[in-house]
Every structure is written in structure tokens, then in C-alpha cells.
């Protein structure tokens, strides 16, 4: 092959190679065009993403996974409300700007005083809970939630609000009745029987703790008949269903959805101890709150004390339950019925009296003017008398006797005759007895509760008018001496064991 033909053939092959490279895009700055994907079919476009988990209830029909508590909370929610209140508070401005109250005294009043300012008024908000008890808008809550406030607004579970007014208050039981007015018919909760519940029964508390509306908590009745030292009508249900500030006035419900208590108090040192007012106690006073705005309680005119084992031995009693009469008010229904000091009251109007609060609540709940039977134990014999209940004076309150005590000489105390100076100092008038002037700190009298200033009226069921009679009665008594003591205008029995 000639040299010319070889050059021509090489040029042709080079041109062909360059042409193919350009056509393939190897020298282009843009990536090669992607090959179009085939269009998805209609079936693959509508199919959901593949699941790799299981769904649905574990067993049974859909919805059965909800507990009875959840269903109960849903059912009663329309009848449970949040109670928002506000109160106007007046604050006196400090004459020293920038200093807290009290600092002016440190400087002896010589600091720079600000111009005289008028007292400042501001609104203090608060909140609680409540529940509707009638379709026409009556709502139960706590007295401490609404007493003394300027405005009450009730928030319902559907988001609506309404202004409420106080209908009646009862500070002694911490129960209040308020009402929202309007054409709307309210969903009312049913009231149950708090006497029928037992410790261990399941209960549900619903309310507005810390502003968290319609909070549901669950627990049991821990105890019944708790006394918290709030007064003679204490009879609280204890529960471990969580109750917190803001729950006050809300319902404590049994598993049927009926209200058995009004959530009222907590033990601040524990997070599982809450207290509710029994709904049966509320039932006794709600009609009066609606009718008159307050409560008129019954009164029979006795001061009573518990029967301790020492008192039972001294009085030859084979029981320690009941209320021992320590004093009868002159001219009272009890005196007219023939009740005397030393009687042991066992039942009132057919209701057993096992402890002092049983009597207080039974008498208080009795209609004024009603004649009721009272069963009592006197000198080992059971008697029944009839008492016509009177109205408790608004300034009076039933009294309970104090702790046991009494003594002299062998009892660890010193007594003296009542002279004119003692009578005047102790405001005794013509009371006959002997005065306790000294009590040994570790003696039997001190352990029993005798205090200097007590006046001993009887020893071993015998009246004493002077020191000689007292010493004779104490000497003749056995190991235990029963004393009748006058203290602060009231009398009580005290048994002192040597």
C-alpha cells in the first residue's frame, strides 16, 4: 500500500473515532440523559405503603379496649365543672419606694419617704372544682372555694362558661351550693350512698388540679370516718385517688358513676392521702342551703366525752363505745328529758352512738322541734327517754370532754379548799369543791390530764365540798379514782389510776 493511501486511511479512522466519541457524550459537560422509567400501572399507584406492624384491639370487638374508668369519665364529664373565682384585695403601699414592708422601722422612720399614695386594689384569681346536681343549674362545691369571692365563673366540659351566684354556705362542713342561671338544661350527676361504701372499694376523683381541667384519678377508699380536727362534724372519707389543689369541690365517684364524696382536703406531707366529705352529710344540709342559704342545726344541751378503759372500770361499764354525759346545760332539752351527768348515750333517734362524732352529727342533722328517742345506760340499766330537739345557737358549738385525769397525795397532786381569792381568780361563784393547785409532772394525775386550776366537784361519785371530804373519798377508793372536774366552765369525768 502506498504511503498516501496509508495516511488517508488513518485520517478516516481517526475522524470516525472522534465522531463516535462525540455522539456518545463522553466529552460533554452534561450527564447522559436518563432512560425514562415505565409509567406505573393504576393498581400500583393506589396501593398503600406496606405495613410491617399489627393493628387493632388484642381481642374482642373494636372499642372494648376502653376501661370502665374511661367510659365512666366520659359519661360524667358534662356534669363536672371548673370553678374560677376572683377576689378584690387591697394592699397598702410602702412609704419607702423599693423597700419591702418592715424596712422603715429599721431606719427609725428617717428614710426618704415617697409621696402619699392611695391603697392599691387588685384581683386575686383562684380555682376549684364542682359538680351539677340538678338540671336547673345547682352546683355543689367547697365553702373554701367560693366564700368571700367577688366573681364566680363556671367552665363546662364543652368549653362554655357561665356566671354563678352563691346560694348557700356551710363553713362547718365546708360545703357550698352555687347556681348558674339560663335556659340551658344542665347534665346532673346522681348522688350515691356514702354509708354503703367500704374501705377497699374503687373510687374515681375528677377535677381541676393546678388548672388541668377534667383530670381523672383512680384509687380506693382507704378509710371512713376520719376526724381531722376541723370540728364536731368531721367524718371524712380517706382515699388514695390523687387529690391536689384545684380538686377541691369536685366529686369522688363509685364505679357506677354516682357521687359518694366531695373532694375537700389533702395531707400535705403525703401524695396518696386525700379526704372527701361524705355525700350523705351533704344530703342532710343541701335542702336548707337552697331554702335559706345557711344551716340550722339541732341541739340538746349536753357536753360529752369518750369512754376510756379507765373510765369504764371506774363506772363499772362493760362497754367503751357511746358518749358519756359530763355536763347537762340547765333548762336544755336534755335536762327536760331527764338526762343526767354520768349517763352513757348509746343511740339517738335509732342511730347507734359508737363515738362522740356520731352523736354530734345525729343531733345536728335532726329537724328542730322533733321528738326523738334516746337510749342510754344508767347504773347498769338501759333506759329510753324522749328529747325534743332545739336549735343550736349560732354562737355555740357542741363540746366534747377532754382527756382523763385527777388526784391528790398518792395521785401526784396537791389540792386546796376554795377560799374567796381562789373563787374570784377562777370565777367560780358559789361552786362547791376543791381546787387543784399543783400537779407532779410524772404523777398519775398528770398522766391522766389533771391541770392546775381544775376544780374537783366529786370523787368516787361522791360530792366534795372541802379538802377533808376529798381525802376521805380518795382514801376509800380502790386502785382507780373517778373524779368529776370543772374546767373552763365545763365539767368532765376523769379516772386516775394510782
ABEGO torsion letter per residue (X at the ends): XBAAAAAAAAAAAAAAAAAAAAAAGAABABBBBBBBBBBBBAAAAABBBBBABBBEBABEBBGAABBAAAAAAAAAAAABBBBBBBBBBBBBBBABBGBBBGAAAAAGGABBBBBBBBBBBBBBBBBBBBBBABAAGBBBBBAAAABGBABBBBBBAAGBBBBBBBABBBAAAGBBBBBBBEABBBBBBBBBBAAABBBGBBBBBBBBBGGBBGBBBBBBBABBGBBAGAEAABBBBBBABBBBBGABGBBBBBAAGBBABBBABBBAABAABBBBBBAAAAAAAAAAAAAAGBBBBBBAGBBBBBBBAAAAAAAGBABABEBBBABBBBGBAAAAAGBBBGBBBABBGGBBBABAAAAAAAAAABBBGBBBBBBBBBGGBBBBBBBBBBBBBAABBBBBBBBBEEEBEAAGBBBBBBBAAAAAAAGAEABBEBBBABBBAABAAAAAGBBBGBBBABBGGBBBABAAAAAAAAAABBABBBBBBBBGGBBBBBBBBX
